[in-house]
């Protein structure tokens, strides 16, 4: 049986609306509708979440749906986190090379130019994260590492920012 039909059957057995199921899976109701009518397939992460929600083994859920099995066998596209890291590191290397060889920008000048964009981009990143979905993808170790990384990364910037403000007030 195709996963969309299984999903619809299990959802109705549990007396759930598409809206309630979508809420439990942290996705849109339209996604549930598309899966049930066969116009799209859930991602592997959503298949796992469905399996857990309805207490089904992945075998029970996937084996009857050849289209889904083929889609899952293809493998996923490049991971967004990996893409962010690779492009970010490449961008930093290119910027470093240009700033030191072509533009002869010193570290102090660069640091002063980038202080505000660093803070703005940090808060924009925090604002753009879909926090209701974060628990599905973040382990306890990731949480600990993220807290340490954010603290250590922001500490010197915060120190510099406060010192700059205080220095500005003292020069008046």
Chimera marker file (.cmm) of the C-alpha trace (Angstrom):
<marker_set name="trace">
<marker id="1" x="0.000" y="0.000" z="0.000" r="1" g="1" b="0" radius="0.5"/>
<marker id="2" x="1.281" y="3.474" z="-0.852" r="1" g="1" b="0" radius="0.5"/>
<marker id="3" x="2.376" y="5.590" z="2.079" r="1" g="1" b="0" radius="0.5"/>
<marker id="4" x="-0.233" y="8.277" z="1.352" r="1" g="1" b="0" radius="0.5"/>
<marker id="5" x="-3.077" y="5.753" z="1.603" r="1" g="1" b="0" radius="0.5"/>
<marker id="6" x="-1.543" y="4.241" z="4.748" r="1" g="1" b="0" radius="0.5"/>
<marker id="7" x="-1.165" y="7.660" z="6.278" r="1" g="1" b="0" radius="0.5"/>
<marker id="8" x="-4.755" y="8.569" z="5.512" r="1" g="1" b="0" radius="0.5"/>
<marker id="9" x="-6.007" y="5.248" z="6.903" r="1" g="1" b="0" radius="0.5"/>
<marker id="10" x="-3.972" y="5.530" z="10.144" r="1" g="1" b="0" radius="0.5"/>
<marker id="11" x="-4.908" y="9.192" z="10.565" r="1" g="1" b="0" radius="0.5"/>
<marker id="12" x="-8.626" y="8.406" z="10.255" r="1" g="1" b="0" radius="0.5"/>
<marker id="13" x="-8.325" y="5.396" z="12.592" r="1" g="1" b="0" radius="0.5"/>
<marker id="14" x="-6.865" y="7.754" z="15.195" r="1" g="1" b="0" radius="0.5"/>
<marker id="15" x="-9.648" y="10.285" z="14.552" r="1" g="1" b="0" radius="0.5"/>
<marker id="16" x="-7.164" y="12.948" z="13.462" r="1" g="1" b="0" radius="0.5"/>
<marker id="17" x="-7.760" y="15.708" z="10.969" r="1" g="1" b="0" radius="0.5"/>
<marker id="18" x="-5.076" y="16.607" z="8.436" r="1" g="1" b="0" radius="0.5"/>
<marker id="19" x="-4.604" y="19.844" z="10.393" r="1" g="1" b="0" radius="0.5"/>
<marker id="20" x="-3.957" y="18.011" z="13.679" r="1" g="1" b="0" radius="0.5"/>
<marker id="21" x="-1.548" y="15.548" z="12.048" r="1" g="1" b="0" radius="0.5"/>
<marker id="22" x="0.294" y="18.425" z="10.369" r="1" g="1" b="0" radius="0.5"/>
<marker id="23" x="0.593" y="20.162" z="13.727" r="1" g="1" b="0" radius="0.5"/>
<marker id="24" x="2.018" y="17.032" z="15.357" r="1" g="1" b="0" radius="0.5"/>
<marker id="25" x="4.579" y="16.667" z="12.537" r="1" g="1" b="0" radius="0.5"/>
<marker id="26" x="5.369" y="20.419" z="12.499" r="1" g="1" b="0" radius="0.5"/>
<marker id="27" x="4.505" y="20.788" z="8.826" r="1" g="1" b="0" radius="0.5"/>
<marker id="28" x="1.688" y="22.330" z="6.778" r="1" g="1" b="0" radius="0.5"/>
<marker id="29" x="-1.708" y="20.718" z="6.259" r="1" g="1" b="0" radius="0.5"/>
<marker id="30" x="-1.102" y="21.031" z="2.521" r="1" g="1" b="0" radius="0.5"/>
<marker id="31" x="1.875" y="18.654" z="2.822" r="1" g="1" b="0" radius="0.5"/>
<marker id="32" x="-0.350" y="16.019" z="4.440" r="1" g="1" b="0" radius="0.5"/>
<marker id="33" x="-2.910" y="16.487" z="1.680" r="1" g="1" b="0" radius="0.5"/>
<marker id="34" x="-0.248" y="16.117" z="-1.050" r="1" g="1" b="0" radius="0.5"/>
<marker id="35" x="1.108" y="12.939" z="0.553" r="1" g="1" b="0" radius="0.5"/>
<marker id="36" x="-2.366" y="11.438" z="0.906" r="1" g="1" b="0" radius="0.5"/>
<marker id="37" x="-3.370" y="12.185" z="-2.680" r="1" g="1" b="0" radius="0.5"/>
<marker id="38" x="-0.016" y="10.924" z="-3.988" r="1" g="1" b="0" radius="0.5"/>
<marker id="39" x="1.187" y="14.174" z="-5.552" r="1" g="1" b="0" radius="0.5"/>
<marker id="40" x="4.318" y="14.250" z="-3.362" r="1" g="1" b="0" radius="0.5"/>
<marker id="41" x="6.249" y="12.035" z="-0.984" r="1" g="1" b="0" radius="0.5"/>
<marker id="42" x="7.377" y="12.750" z="2.574" r="1" g="1" b="0" radius="0.5"/>
<marker id="43" x="11.075" y="13.187" z="3.344" r="1" g="1" b="0" radius="0.5"/>
<marker id="44" x="12.887" y="10.446" z="5.238" r="1" g="1" b="0" radius="0.5"/>
<marker id="45" x="12.737" y="12.531" z="8.435" r="1" g="1" b="0" radius="0.5"/>
<marker id="46" x="8.959" y="12.795" z="8.047" r="1" g="1" b="0" radius="0.5"/>
<marker id="47" x="8.637" y="9.072" z="7.320" r="1" g="1" b="0" radius="0.5"/>
<marker id="48" x="10.461" y="8.390" z="10.605" r="1" g="1" b="0" radius="0.5"/>
<marker id="49" x="8.226" y="10.865" z="12.450" r="1" g="1" b="0" radius="0.5"/>
<marker id="50" x="5.089" y="9.233" z="10.968" r="1" g="1" b="0" radius="0.5"/>
<marker id="51" x="6.386" y="5.804" z="11.946" r="1" g="1" b="0" radius="0.5"/>
<marker id="52" x="6.940" y="6.962" z="15.533" r="1" g="1" b="0" radius="0.5"/>
<marker id="53" x="3.623" y="8.805" z="15.738" r="1" g="1" b="0" radius="0.5"/>
<marker id="54" x="1.552" y="5.825" z="14.582" r="1" g="1" b="0" radius="0.5"/>
<marker id="55" x="3.815" y="3.246" z="16.275" r="1" g="1" b="0" radius="0.5"/>
<marker id="56" x="4.623" y="1.513" z="12.980" r="1" g="1" b="0" radius="0.5"/>
<marker id="57" x="7.910" y="-0.006" z="11.957" r="1" g="1" b="0" radius="0.5"/>
<marker id="58" x="9.612" y="1.639" z="9.003" r="1" g="1" b="0" radius="0.5"/>
<marker id="59" x="9.239" y="-1.698" z="7.209" r="1" g="1" b="0" radius="0.5"/>
<marker id="60" x="5.449" y="-1.587" z="7.568" r="1" g="1" b="0" radius="0.5"/>
<marker id="61" x="5.335" y="1.975" z="6.385" r="1" g="1" b="0" radius="0.5"/>
<marker id="62" x="7.766" y="1.861" z="3.453" r="1" g="1" b="0" radius="0.5"/>
<marker id="63" x="7.772" y="-1.658" z="1.971" r="1" g="1" b="0" radius="0.5"/>
<marker id="64" x="4.497" y="-1.379" z="0.093" r="1" g="1" b="0" radius="0.5"/>
<marker id="65" x="5.331" y="1.929" z="-1.578" r="1" g="1" b="0" radius="0.5"/>
<marker id="66" x="7.730" y="1.383" z="-4.483" r="1" g="1" b="0" radius="0.5"/>
<marker id="67" x="7.844" y="5.091" z="-5.388" r="1" g="1" b="0" radius="0.5"/>
<marker id="68" x="8.876" y="6.028" z="-1.854" r="1" g="1" b="0" radius="0.5"/>
<marker id="69" x="11.466" y="3.254" z="-1.727" r="1" g="1" b="0" radius="0.5"/>
<marker id="70" x="13.000" y="4.488" z="-5.002" r="1" g="1" b="0" radius="0.5"/>
<marker id="71" x="13.012" y="8.076" z="-3.711" r="1" g="1" b="0" radius="0.5"/>
<marker id="72" x="14.719" y="7.075" z="-0.469" r="1" g="1" b="0" radius="0.5"/>
<marker id="73" x="17.283" y="4.930" z="-2.328" r="1" g="1" b="0" radius="0.5"/>
<marker id="74" x="18.315" y="7.919" z="-4.449" r="1" g="1" b="0" radius="0.5"/>
<marker id="75" x="19.726" y="9.529" z="-1.359" r="1" g="1" b="0" radius="0.5"/>
<marker id="76" x="19.180" y="13.066" z="-0.319" r="1" g="1" b="0" radius="0.5"/>
<marker id="77" x="20.437" y="16.177" z="-2.001" r="1" g="1" b="0" radius="0.5"/>
<marker id="78" x="23.344" y="17.965" z="-0.362" r="1" g="1" b="0" radius="0.5"/>
<marker id="79" x="22.637" y="18.632" z="3.273" r="1" g="1" b="0" radius="0.5"/>
<marker id="80" x="21.817" y="22.309" z="3.902" r="1" g="1" b="0" radius="0.5"/>
<marker id="81" x="24.117" y="22.467" z="6.931" r="1" g="1" b="0" radius="0.5"/>
<marker id="82" x="26.993" y="21.054" z="4.887" r="1" g="1" b="0" radius="0.5"/>
<marker id="83" x="26.263" y="23.529" z="2.092" r="1" g="1" b="0" radius="0.5"/>
<marker id="84" x="26.288" y="26.422" z="4.583" r="1" g="1" b="0" radius="0.5"/>
<marker id="85" x="29.621" y="25.315" z="6.046" r="1" g="1" b="0" radius="0.5"/>
<marker id="86" x="31.281" y="24.698" z="2.661" r="1" g="1" b="0" radius="0.5"/>
<marker id="87" x="30.123" y="27.958" z="1.092" r="1" g="1" b="0" radius="0.5"/>
<marker id="88" x="30.898" y="29.893" z="4.296" r="1" g="1" b="0" radius="0.5"/>
<marker id="89" x="34.436" y="28.523" z="4.551" r="1" g="1" b="0" radius="0.5"/>
<marker id="90" x="35.058" y="29.086" z="0.827" r="1" g="1" b="0" radius="0.5"/>
<marker id="91" x="33.726" y="32.635" z="1.127" r="1" g="1" b="0" radius="0.5"/>
<marker id="92" x="35.970" y="33.315" z="4.130" r="1" g="1" b="0" radius="0.5"/>
<marker id="93" x="39.034" y="31.988" z="2.289" r="1" g="1" b="0" radius="0.5"/>
<marker id="94" x="38.295" y="34.104" z="-0.792" r="1" g="1" b="0" radius="0.5"/>
<marker id="95" x="37.607" y="37.188" z="1.363" r="1" g="1" b="0" radius="0.5"/>
<marker id="96" x="40.842" y="36.610" z="3.291" r="1" g="1" b="0" radius="0.5"/>
<marker id="97" x="42.891" y="36.321" z="0.118" r="1" g="1" b="0" radius="0.5"/>
<marker id="98" x="41.330" y="39.434" z="-1.418" r="1" g="1" b="0" radius="0.5"/>
<marker id="99" x="41.565" y="41.515" z="1.760" r="1" g="1" b="0" radius="0.5"/>
<marker id="100" x="45.228" y="40.673" z="2.370" r="1" g="1" b="0" radius="0.5"/>
<marker id="101" x="46.599" y="40.663" z="-1.176" r="1" g="1" b="0" radius="0.5"/>
<marker id="102" x="44.441" y="42.963" z="-3.292" r="1" g="1" b="0" radius="0.5"/>
<marker id="103" x="43.059" y="45.480" z="-0.782" r="1" g="1" b="0" radius="0.5"/>
<marker id="104" x="45.760" y="45.318" z="1.957" r="1" g="1" b="0" radius="0.5"/>
<marker id="105" x="43.207" y="45.582" z="4.760" r="1" g="1" b="0" radius="0.5"/>
<marker id="106" x="44.587" y="45.155" z="8.275" r="1" g="1" b="0" radius="0.5"/>
<marker id="107" x="42.955" y="42.924" z="10.866" r="1" g="1" b="0" radius="0.5"/>
<marker id="108" x="41.939" y="45.891" z="13.040" r="1" g="1" b="0" radius="0.5"/>
<marker id="109" x="40.234" y="47.684" z="10.154" r="1" g="1" b="0" radius="0.5"/>
<marker id="110" x="38.520" y="44.483" z="9.054" r="1" g="1" b="0" radius="0.5"/>
<marker id="111" x="37.364" y="43.715" z="12.589" r="1" g="1" b="0" radius="0.5"/>
<marker id="112" x="35.918" y="47.225" z="12.967" r="1" g="1" b="0" radius="0.5"/>
<marker id="113" x="34.096" y="46.971" z="9.636" r="1" g="1" b="0" radius="0.5"/>
<marker id="114" x="32.629" y="43.564" z="10.419" r="1" g="1" b="0" radius="0.5"/>
<marker id="115" x="31.529" y="44.016" z="14.047" r="1" g="1" b="0" radius="0.5"/>
<marker id="116" x="28.056" y="45.331" z="13.209" r="1" g="1" b="0" radius="0.5"/>
<marker id="117" x="27.358" y="42.920" z="10.280" r="1" g="1" b="0" radius="0.5"/>
<marker id="118" x="28.395" y="40.014" z="12.535" r="1" g="1" b="0" radius="0.5"/>
<marker id="119" x="25.860" y="40.994" z="15.178" r="1" g="1" b="0" radius="0.5"/>
<marker id="120" x="23.103" y="41.719" z="12.662" r="1" g="1" b="0" radius="0.5"/>
<marker id="121" x="23.641" y="38.423" z="10.817" r="1" g="1" b="0" radius="0.5"/>
<marker id="122" x="23.752" y="36.489" z="14.115" r="1" g="1" b="0" radius="0.5"/>
<marker id="123" x="20.384" y="37.875" z="15.223" r="1" g="1" b="0" radius="0.5"/>
<marker id="124" x="18.939" y="37.427" z="11.710" r="1" g="1" b="0" radius="0.5"/>
<marker id="125" x="20.036" y="33.773" z="11.790" r="1" g="1" b="0" radius="0.5"/>
<marker id="126" x="18.487" y="33.251" z="15.218" r="1" g="1" b="0" radius="0.5"/>
<marker id="127" x="15.273" y="34.919" z="14.042" r="1" g="1" b="0" radius="0.5"/>
<marker id="128" x="15.074" y="32.811" z="10.851" r="1" g="1" b="0" radius="0.5"/>
<marker id="129" x="15.349" y="29.407" z="12.541" r="1" g="1" b="0" radius="0.5"/>
<marker id="130" x="12.110" y="27.412" z="12.778" r="1" g="1" b="0" radius="0.5"/>
<marker id="131" x="12.398" y="26.831" z="16.510" r="1" g="1" b="0" radius="0.5"/>
<marker id="132" x="9.355" y="24.550" z="16.757" r="1" g="1" b="0" radius="0.5"/>
<marker id="133" x="11.218" y="21.978" z="14.608" r="1" g="1" b="0" radius="0.5"/>
<marker id="134" x="14.572" y="22.257" z="16.386" r="1" g="1" b="0" radius="0.5"/>
<marker id="135" x="13.892" y="19.501" z="18.923" r="1" g="1" b="0" radius="0.5"/>
<marker id="136" x="13.615" y="16.924" z="16.131" r="1" g="1" b="0" radius="0.5"/>
<marker id="137" x="17.118" y="17.628" z="14.847" r="1" g="1" b="0" radius="0.5"/>
<marker id="138" x="19.204" y="18.660" z="17.854" r="1" g="1" b="0" radius="0.5"/>
<marker id="139" x="20.661" y="16.093" z="20.247" r="1" g="1" b="0" radius="0.5"/>
<marker id="140" x="21.768" y="16.817" z="23.819" r="1" g="1" b="0" radius="0.5"/>
<marker id="141" x="25.420" y="16.919" z="22.735" r="1" g="1" b="0" radius="0.5"/>
<marker id="142" x="24.619" y="19.314" z="19.914" r="1" g="1" b="0" radius="0.5"/>
<marker id="143" x="22.878" y="21.564" z="22.426" r="1" g="1" b="0" radius="0.5"/>
<marker id="144" x="25.892" y="21.567" z="24.756" r="1" g="1" b="0" radius="0.5"/>
<marker id="145" x="28.337" y="22.194" z="21.896" r="1" g="1" b="0" radius="0.5"/>
<marker id="146" x="26.130" y="24.981" z="20.479" r="1" g="1" b="0" radius="0.5"/>
<marker id="147" x="25.948" y="26.718" z="23.868" r="1" g="1" b="0" radius="0.5"/>
<marker id="148" x="29.731" y="26.542" z="24.269" r="1" g="1" b="0" radius="0.5"/>
<marker id="149" x="30.310" y="27.731" z="20.676" r="1" g="1" b="0" radius="0.5"/>
<marker id="150" x="27.897" y="30.673" z="20.952" r="1" g="1" b="0" radius="0.5"/>
<marker id="151" x="29.349" y="31.715" z="24.313" r="1" g="1" b="0" radius="0.5"/>
<marker id="152" x="32.971" y="31.518" z="23.188" r="1" g="1" b="0" radius="0.5"/>
<marker id="153" x="32.237" y="33.149" z="19.820" r="1" g="1" b="0" radius="0.5"/>
<marker id="154" x="30.238" y="36.068" z="21.171" r="1" g="1" b="0" radius="0.5"/>
<marker id="155" x="32.232" y="36.736" z="24.327" r="1" g="1" b="0" radius="0.5"/>
<marker id="156" x="35.115" y="38.678" z="22.697" r="1" g="1" b="0" radius="0.5"/>
<marker id="157" x="32.713" y="40.544" z="20.397" r="1" g="1" b="0" radius="0.5"/>
<marker id="158" x="30.545" y="41.563" z="23.332" r="1" g="1" b="0" radius="0.5"/>
<marker id="159" x="33.639" y="42.610" z="25.280" r="1" g="1" b="0" radius="0.5"/>
<marker id="160" x="34.835" y="44.715" z="22.336" r="1" g="1" b="0" radius="0.5"/>
<marker id="161" x="31.381" y="46.238" z="21.816" r="1" g="1" b="0" radius="0.5"/>
<marker id="162" x="30.984" y="47.274" z="25.467" r="1" g="1" b="0" radius="0.5"/>
<marker id="163" x="34.593" y="48.514" z="25.656" r="1" g="1" b="0" radius="0.5"/>
<marker id="164" x="34.000" y="50.617" z="22.523" r="1" g="1" b="0" radius="0.5"/>
<marker id="165" x="30.871" y="52.203" z="23.968" r="1" g="1" b="0" radius="0.5"/>
<marker id="166" x="32.594" y="52.922" z="27.273" r="1" g="1" b="0" radius="0.5"/>
<marker id="167" x="35.607" y="54.355" z="25.475" r="1" g="1" b="0" radius="0.5"/>
<marker id="168" x="33.294" y="56.586" z="23.425" r="1" g="1" b="0" radius="0.5"/>
<marker id="169" x="31.602" y="57.928" z="26.573" r="1" g="1" b="0" radius="0.5"/>
<marker id="170" x="34.934" y="58.521" z="28.316" r="1" g="1" b="0" radius="0.5"/>
<marker id="171" x="36.231" y="60.672" z="25.456" r="1" g="1" b="0" radius="0.5"/>
<marker id="172" x="33.417" y="63.198" z="25.741" r="1" g="1" b="0" radius="0.5"/>
<link id1="1" id2="2" r="1" g="1" b="0" radius="0.2"/>
<link id1="2" id2="3" r="1" g="1" b="0" radius="0.2"/>
<link id1="3" id2="4" r="1" g="1" b="0" radius="0.2"/>
<link id1="4" id2="5" r="1" g="1" b="0" radius="0.2"/>
<link id1="5" id2="6" r="1" g="1" b="0" radius="0.2"/>
<link id1="6" id2="7" r="1" g="1" b="0" radius="0.2"/>
<link id1="7" id2="8" r="1" g="1" b="0" radius="0.2"/>
<link id1="8" id2="9" r="1" g="1" b="0" radius="0.2"/>
<link id1="9" id2="10" r="1" g="1" b="0" radius="0.2"/>
<link id1="10" id2="11" r="1" g="1" b="0" radius="0.2"/>
<link id1="11" id2="12" r="1" g="1" b="0" radius="0.2"/>
<link id1="12" id2="13" r="1" g="1" b="0" radius="0.2"/>
<link id1="13" id2="14" r="1" g="1" b="0" radius="0.2"/>
<link id1="14" id2="15" r="1" g="1" b="0" radius="0.2"/>
<link id1="15" id2="16" r="1" g="1" b="0" radius="0.2"/>
<link id1="16" id2="17" r="1" g="1" b="0" radius="0.2"/>
<link id1="17" id2="18" r="1" g="1" b="0" radius="0.2"/>
<link id1="18" id2="19" r="1" g="1" b="0" radius="0.2"/>
<link id1="19" id2="20" r="1" g="1" b="0" radius="0.2"/>
<link id1="20" id2="21" r="1" g="1" b="0" radius="0.2"/>
<link id1="21" id2="22" r="1" g="1" b="0" radius="0.2"/>
<link id1="22" id2="23" r="1" g="1" b="0" radius="0.2"/>
<link id1="23" id2="24" r="1" g="1" b="0" radius="0.2"/>
<link id1="24" id2="25" r="1" g="1" b="0" radius="0.2"/>
<link id1="25" id2="26" r="1" g="1" b="0" radius="0.2"/>
<link id1="26" id2="27" r="1" g="1" b="0" radius="0.2"/>
<link id1="27" id2="28" r="1" g="1" b="0" radius="0.2"/>
<link id1="28" id2="29" r="1" g="1" b="0" radius="0.2"/>
<link id1="29" id2="30" r="1" g="1" b="0" radius="0.2"/>
<link id1="30" id2="31" r="1" g="1" b="0" radius="0.2"/>
<link id1="31" id2="32" r="1" g="1" b="0" radius="0.2"/>
<link id1="32" id2="33" r="1" g="1" b="0" radius="0.2"/>
<link id1="33" id2="34" r="1" g="1" b="0" radius="0.2"/>
<link id1="34" id2="35" r="1" g="1" b="0" radius="0.2"/>
<link id1="35" id2="36" r="1" g="1" b="0" radius="0.2"/>
<link id1="36" id2="37" r="1" g="1" b="0" radius="0.2"/>
<link id1="37" id2="38" r="1" g="1" b="0" radius="0.2"/>
<link id1="38" id2="39" r="1" g="1" b="0" radius="0.2"/>
<link id1="39" id2="40" r="1" g="1" b="0" radius="0.2"/>
<link id1="40" id2="41" r="1" g="1" b="0" radius="0.2"/>
<link id1="41" id2="42" r="1" g="1" b="0" radius="0.2"/>
<link id1="42" id2="43" r="1" g="1" b="0" radius="0.2"/>
<link id1="43" id2="44" r="1" g="1" b="0" radius="0.2"/>
<link id1="44" id2="45" r="1" g="1" b="0" radius="0.2"/>
<link id1="45" id2="46" r="1" g="1" b="0" radius="0.2"/>
<link id1="46" id2="47" r="1" g="1" b="0" radius="0.2"/>
<link id1="47" id2="48" r="1" g="1" b="0" radius="0.2"/>
<link id1="48" id2="49" r="1" g="1" b="0" radius="0.2"/>
<link id1="49" id2="50" r="1" g="1" b="0" radius="0.2"/>
<link id1="50" id2="51" r="1" g="1" b="0" radius="0.2"/>
<link id1="51" id2="52" r="1" g="1" b="0" radius="0.2"/>
<link id1="52" id2="53" r="1" g="1" b="0" radius="0.2"/>
<link id1="53" id2="54" r="1" g="1" b="0" radius="0.2"/>
<link id1="54" id2="55" r="1" g="1" b="0" radius="0.2"/>
<link id1="55" id2="56" r="1" g="1" b="0" radius="0.2"/>
<link id1="56" id2="57" r="1" g="1" b="0" radius="0.2"/>
<link id1="57" id2="58" r="1" g="1" b="0" radius="0.2"/>
<link id1="58" id2="59" r="1" g="1" b="0" radius="0.2"/>
<link id1="59" id2="60" r="1" g="1" b="0" radius="0.2"/>
<link id1="60" id2="61" r="1" g="1" b="0" radius="0.2"/>
<link id1="61" id2="62" r="1" g="1" b="0" radius="0.2"/>
<link id1="62" id2="63" r="1" g="1" b="0" radius="0.2"/>
<link id1="63" id2="64" r="1" g="1" b="0" radius="0.2"/>
<link id1="64" id2="65" r="1" g="1" b="0" radius="0.2"/>
<link id1="65" id2="66" r="1" g="1" b="0" radius="0.2"/>
<link id1="66" id2="67" r="1" g="1" b="0" radius="0.2"/>
<link id1="67" id2="68" r="1" g="1" b="0" radius="0.2"/>
<link id1="68" id2="69" r="1" g="1" b="0" radius="0.2"/>
<link id1="69" id2="70" r="1" g="1" b="0" radius="0.2"/>
<link id1="70" id2="71" r="1" g="1" b="0" radius="0.2"/>
<link id1="71" id2="72" r="1" g="1" b="0" radius="0.2"/>
<link id1="72" id2="73" r="1" g="1" b="0" radius="0.2"/>
<link id1="73" id2="74" r="1" g="1" b="0" radius="0.2"/>
<link id1="74" id2="75" r="1" g="1" b="0" radius="0.2"/>
<link id1="75" id2="76" r="1" g="1" b="0" radius="0.2"/>
<link id1="76" id2="77" r="1" g="1" b="0" radius="0.2"/>
<link id1="77" id2="78" r="1" g="1" b="0" radius="0.2"/>
<link id1="78" id2="79" r="1" g="1" b="0" radius="0.2"/>
<link id1="79" id2="80" r="1" g="1" b="0" radius="0.2"/>
<link id1="80" id2="81" r="1" g="1" b="0" radius="0.2"/>
<link id1="81" id2="82" r="1" g="1" b="0" radius="0.2"/>
<link id1="82" id2="83" r="1" g="1" b="0" radius="0.2"/>
<link id1="83" id2="84" r="1" g="1" b="0" radius="0.2"/>
<link id1="84" id2="85" r="1" g="1" b="0" radius="0.2"/>
<link id1="85" id2="86" r="1" g="1" b="0" radius="0.2"/>
<link id1="86" id2="87" r="1" g="1" b="0" radius="0.2"/>
<link id1="87" id2="88" r="1" g="1" b="0" radius="0.2"/>
<link id1="88" id2="89" r="1" g="1" b="0" radius="0.2"/>
<link id1="89" id2="90" r="1" g="1" b="0" radius="0.2"/>
<link id1="90" id2="91" r="1" g="1" b="0" radius="0.2"/>
<link id1="91" id2="92" r="1" g="1" b="0" radius="0.2"/>
<link id1="92" id2="93" r="1" g="1" b="0" radius="0.2"/>
<link id1="93" id2="94" r="1" g="1" b="0" radius="0.2"/>
<link id1="94" id2="95" r="1" g="1" b="0" radius="0.2"/>
<link id1="95" id2="96" r="1" g="1" b="0" radius="0.2"/>
<link id1="96" id2="97" r="1" g="1" b="0" radius="0.2"/>
<link id1="97" id2="98" r="1" g="1" b="0" radius="0.2"/>
<link id1="98" id2="99" r="1" g="1" b="0" radius="0.2"/>
<link id1="99" id2="100" r="1" g="1" b="0" radius="0.2"/>
<link id1="100" id2="101" r="1" g="1" b="0" radius="0.2"/>
<link id1="101" id2="102" r="1" g="1" b="0" radius="0.2"/>
<link id1="102" id2="103" r="1" g="1" b="0" radius="0.2"/>
<link id1="103" id2="104" r="1" g="1" b="0" radius="0.2"/>
<link id1="104" id2="105" r="1" g="1" b="0" radius="0.2"/>
<link id1="105" id2="106" r="1" g="1" b="0" radius="0.2"/>
<link id1="106" id2="107" r="1" g="1" b="0" radius="0.2"/>
<link id1="107" id2="108" r="1" g="1" b="0" radius="0.2"/>
<link id1="108" id2="109" r="1" g="1" b="0" radius="0.2"/>
<link id1="109" id2="110" r="1" g="1" b="0" radius="0.2"/>
<link id1="110" id2="111" r="1" g="1" b="0" radius="0.2"/>
<link id1="111" id2="112" r="1" g="1" b="0" radius="0.2"/>
<link id1="112" id2="113" r="1" g="1" b="0" radius="0.2"/>
<link id1="113" id2="114" r="1" g="1" b="0" radius="0.2"/>
<link id1="114" id2="115" r="1" g="1" b="0" radius="0.2"/>
<link id1="115" id2="116" r="1" g="1" b="0" radius="0.2"/>
<link id1="116" id2="117" r="1" g="1" b="0" radius="0.2"/>
<link id1="117" id2="118" r="1" g="1" b="0" radius="0.2"/>
<link id1="118" id2="119" r="1" g="1" b="0" radius="0.2"/>
<link id1="119" id2="120" r="1" g="1" b="0" radius="0.2"/>
<link id1="120" id2="121" r="1" g="1" b="0" radius="0.2"/>
<link id1="121" id2="122" r="1" g="1" b="0" radius="0.2"/>
<link id1="122" id2="123" r="1" g="1" b="0" radius="0.2"/>
<link id1="123" id2="124" r="1" g="1" b="0" radius="0.2"/>
<link id1="124" id2="125" r="1" g="1" b="0" radius="0.2"/>
<link id1="125" id2="126" r="1" g="1" b="0" radius="0.2"/>
<link id1="126" id2="127" r="1" g="1" b="0" radius="0.2"/>
<link id1="127" id2="128" r="1" g="1" b="0" radius="0.2"/>
<link id1="128" id2="129" r="1" g="1" b="0" radius="0.2"/>
<link id1="129" id2="130" r="1" g="1" b="0" radius="0.2"/>
<link id1="130" id2="131" r="1" g="1" b="0" radius="0.2"/>
<link id1="131" id2="132" r="1" g="1" b="0" radius="0.2"/>
<link id1="132" id2="133" r="1" g="1" b="0" radius="0.2"/>
<link id1="133" id2="134" r="1" g="1" b="0" radius="0.2"/>
<link id1="134" id2="135" r="1" g="1" b="0" radius="0.2"/>
<link id1="135" id2="136" r="1" g="1" b="0" radius="0.2"/>
<link id1="136" id2="137" r="1" g="1" b="0" radius="0.2"/>
<link id1="137" id2="138" r="1" g="1" b="0" radius="0.2"/>
<link id1="138" id2="139" r="1" g="1" b="0" radius="0.2"/>
<link id1="139" id2="140" r="1" g="1" b="0" radius="0.2"/>
<link id1="140" id2="141" r="1" g="1" b="0" radius="0.2"/>
<link id1="141" id2="142" r="1" g="1" b="0" radius="0.2"/>
<link id1="142" id2="143" r="1" g="1" b="0" radius="0.2"/>
<link id1="143" id2="144" r="1" g="1" b="0" radius="0.2"/>
<link id1="144" id2="145" r="1" g="1" b="0" radius="0.2"/>
<link id1="145" id2="146" r="1" g="1" b="0" radius="0.2"/>
<link id1="146" id2="147" r="1" g="1" b="0" radius="0.2"/>
<link id1="147" id2="148" r="1" g="1" b="0" radius="0.2"/>
<link id1="148" id2="149" r="1" g="1" b="0" radius="0.2"/>
<link id1="149" id2="150" r="1" g="1" b="0" radius="0.2"/>
<link id1="150" id2="151" r="1" g="1" b="0" radius="0.2"/>
<link id1="151" id2="152" r="1" g="1" b="0" radius="0.2"/>
<link id1="152" id2="153" r="1" g="1" b="0" radius="0.2"/>
<link id1="153" id2="154" r="1" g="1" b="0" radius="0.2"/>
<link id1="154" id2="155" r="1" g="1" b="0" radius="0.2"/>
<link id1="155" id2="156" r="1" g="1" b="0" radius="0.2"/>
<link id1="156" id2="157" r="1" g="1" b="0" radius="0.2"/>
<link id1="157" id2="158" r="1" g="1" b="0" radius="0.2"/>
<link id1="158" id2="159" r="1" g="1" b="0" radius="0.2"/>
<link id1="159" id2="160" r="1" g="1" b="0" radius="0.2"/>
<link id1="160" id2="161" r="1" g="1" b="0" radius="0.2"/>
<link id1="161" id2="162" r="1" g="1" b="0" radius="0.2"/>
<link id1="162" id2="163" r="1" g="1" b="0" radius="0.2"/>
<link id1="163" id2="164" r="1" g="1" b="0" radius="0.2"/>
<link id1="164" id2="165" r="1" g="1" b="0" radius="0.2"/>
<link id1="165" id2="166" r="1" g="1" b="0" radius="0.2"/>
<link id1="166" id2="167" r="1" g="1" b="0" radius="0.2"/>
<link id1="167" id2="168" r="1" g="1" b="0" radius="0.2"/>
<link id1="168" id2="169" r="1" g="1" b="0" radius="0.2"/>
<link id1="169" id2="170" r="1" g="1" b="0" radius="0.2"/>
<link id1="170" id2="171" r="1" g="1" b="0" radius="0.2"/>
<link id1="171" id2="172" r="1" g="1" b="0" radius="0.2"/>
</marker_set>
